[in-house]
Structures are given as structure tokens and as C-alpha cells.
Amino acid sequence: MISDRLKQIILRQLKLDDFPLTDTTAAPQVPGWDSLSHVGILAAIEKEFGIRFRTLEVIKFKNVGDLQAAVDKKTKS
């Protein structure tokens, strides 16, 4: 399940008021989520949660659920 905190970061970076993000939502399904905005989203998540993503982790993200799982793993360790 996508946390409200993560959802708000993504929507804020994409300048969207609302969008139904789910575990299976992929970047191409979200208006404005392109490669450049992806970098901004990841940077904002890293700053907000005090974590760092490795390149190999980022490459493996297929959807928002994968991103949430990575955040959960890093914030619990």
C-alpha cells in the first residue's frame, strides 16, 4: 500500500493536485512523470526520508509499489 507521505511527495513533484496512485501504477501512466521528473521525485524522496537509492535499485523499480517497498526497507533498517 502506498503511504500518504510518498504519494504527496510524488504528486508535489509532478505538480498534480490528485492522482490515484496504487502499487501497480507505473510512471508512464502518470501525467508528467518522465525521466527528468523521475530524478526529481527520487531526490525529493531521499531528502524527505533521509535515505539514498543506489542506481541498481532504481533500475529495478517497475512501479510505485516497488518504490514504496524500497523506502520501507531503508527506513526500517
Phi, psi and omega in degrees: 000137182280129180286151177299324181298313180294316179302317181294322177298312181298311181296321179296316180295327180269000181056044177250138177288320180198151175197137184283083178281134176230176178302328185265001179293128177253154184311315181298343180276350186253127180303128175085356181273093178243187184297323180290315179293332178300317179298316178296320178297313180296319179296319179294322178294315179301316180294313183298318184263354181066041181233171175226137175262142173270153181304317181296328176294312184299319180299328183279346180295123178255338183200180183295329177298320177296319178296316179297318179298320179293319178297314180301316181297316183286331182275347179259353181263000000 
